[in-house]
Amino acid sequence: MDRKVIWSFEAISDLEAIAEYISKDSKYYATSFVQKVLEVSKSLSKFYERGRSVPELSNPEIREIFVKEYRLIYQIKENQIVILGLVHGRRELKSFIEKK
């Protein structure tokens, strides 16, 4: 069953900030990265269980999938997938978890 993919305000802000940072070196790579993230997020409508559970959390409904070196974190709900955030793989999730 396909589920609707919804981006949280925080996740959109994360993506915009990352794209802006990358574009300082290359607008091409920034655009390419955003396209890849959007492509992966759309694929979650069908393949939402392909990501792993976020190791720092004890909630099997909150998963992540890597896009390059970034963790695309999402929550599986009954009829939708909510994109919660996009976090660099080396960054601690403490600040992300505190927002939730």
C-alpha positions as CSV (number, residue, x, y, z in Angstrom):
1,M,0.0,0.0,0.0
2,D,1.4,3.4,-1.0
3,R,1.6,6.0,1.7
4,K,1.6,9.8,1.2
5,V,5.0,11.4,1.9
6,I,4.8,14.6,3.9
7,W,7.7,16.9,4.8
8,S,7.8,18.6,8.2
9,F,8.7,22.3,8.4
10,E,11.9,21.3,10.2
11,A,12.9,18.9,7.4
12,I,12.3,21.5,4.7
13,S,14.4,23.9,6.7
14,D,17.2,21.3,7.0
15,L,17.2,20.6,3.3
16,E,17.3,24.3,2.4
17,A,20.2,25.0,4.8
18,I,22.2,22.1,3.5
19,A,21.5,23.1,-0.1
20,E,22.6,26.7,0.7
21,Y,25.8,25.4,2.3
22,I,26.7,23.1,-0.6
23,S,25.9,25.9,-3.1
24,K,28.7,28.0,-1.7
25,D,31.1,25.6,-3.4
26,S,28.9,24.4,-6.3
27,K,25.3,25.2,-7.3
28,Y,25.4,22.1,-9.5
29,Y,26.1,19.8,-6.6
30,A,23.6,21.5,-4.4
31,T,20.9,21.0,-7.0
32,S,21.9,17.4,-7.6
33,F,21.8,16.7,-3.9
34,V,18.3,18.2,-3.5
35,Q,17.1,16.2,-6.4
36,K,18.5,13.0,-4.9
37,V,17.0,13.7,-1.5
38,L,13.6,14.3,-3.1
39,E,13.9,11.2,-5.2
40,V,14.7,9.0,-2.2
41,S,11.9,10.6,-0.1
42,K,9.3,9.9,-2.9
43,S,10.4,6.3,-3.0
44,L,9.5,5.9,0.6
45,S,5.8,6.0,-0.3
46,K,6.2,2.3,-1.5
47,F,9.4,1.2,0.2
48,Y,9.1,2.8,3.6
49,E,10.5,-0.2,5.6
50,R,13.8,-0.2,3.7
51,G,15.4,2.2,6.1
52,R,16.8,1.1,9.4
53,S,15.5,2.1,12.8
54,V,17.4,5.1,14.1
55,P,19.9,3.5,16.6
56,E,19.7,6.4,19.0
57,L,15.9,6.1,19.4
58,S,13.9,3.2,20.7
59,N,11.0,3.7,18.3
60,P,10.7,1.2,15.4
61,E,8.4,3.7,13.5
62,I,11.2,6.2,13.2
63,R,13.7,5.2,10.6
64,E,16.5,6.6,8.5
65,I,18.0,6.1,5.1
66,F,21.3,7.6,4.1
67,V,21.5,10.0,1.1
68,K,25.2,10.5,0.6
69,E,26.5,11.4,4.1
70,Y,23.1,12.7,5.4
71,R,20.5,10.8,7.4
72,L,17.0,11.3,6.1
73,I,14.9,10.6,9.2
74,Y,11.3,9.7,8.8
75,Q,8.3,8.3,10.7
76,I,6.0,5.6,9.4
77,K,2.4,6.4,10.2
78,E,-0.7,4.5,9.2
79,N,-1.4,6.2,5.9
80,Q,1.6,8.5,5.5
81,I,5.4,8.9,5.9
82,V,6.5,12.0,7.6
83,I,10.0,13.3,6.8
84,L,11.2,14.6,10.2
85,G,14.7,15.8,9.4
86,L,17.9,15.6,7.4
87,V,21.0,15.4,9.6
88,H,24.7,15.0,8.7
89,G,25.9,11.5,9.5
90,R,28.7,12.8,11.8
91,R,26.4,15.1,13.8
92,E,25.0,13.9,17.1
93,L,21.3,13.5,17.1
94,K,20.9,15.1,20.5
95,S,19.6,18.4,19.2
96,F,17.3,16.6,16.7
97,I,15.9,14.3,19.4
98,E,15.3,17.3,21.8
99,K,13.1,18.9,19.1
100,K,10.9,15.8,18.9
